[in-house]
Amino acid sequence: MNNLQLLMASSAFALAVVSAAQADPAAGSYKLAIGANTTCPITLAADGTASYAGGCAQGGDVARWQAKYNGLELQTARGETVALLKSKDGGYAGTRFADGRSLVLSADGSTVAASH
């Protein structure tokens, strides 16, 4: 039984090291398009926080983010879900729960979003 415990502990340690070494691929700088009229530069930090490069009143409720198996979850500072975005064309797209407006995250700055 001692060898089995050692093997399990070694496997858990190796998995933790590999997981820590991989940076989250969603972290980075984006343009957040809200509806058809507002585009805000936003940075998704590896620690799960979100910050804007300028004033963006309509997107200001997004303070945190979390990678999901098929996209991203945007959250308020209190952890409430703002939107679930699915991976789409090298970015992410979805709708804001509060008002149904479309949200599109585009890494290349060429965000085109249809209004609600």
Secondary structure, DSSP 8 states (H G I E B T S, - for coil): -HHHHHHHHHHHHHHHHHHHHS--TT-EEEEEEETTTEEEEEEE-TTSBEEESS--TTTTT--EEEEETTEEEEE-TTS-EEEEEEEETTEEEEEBTTT--EEEEETTS-------
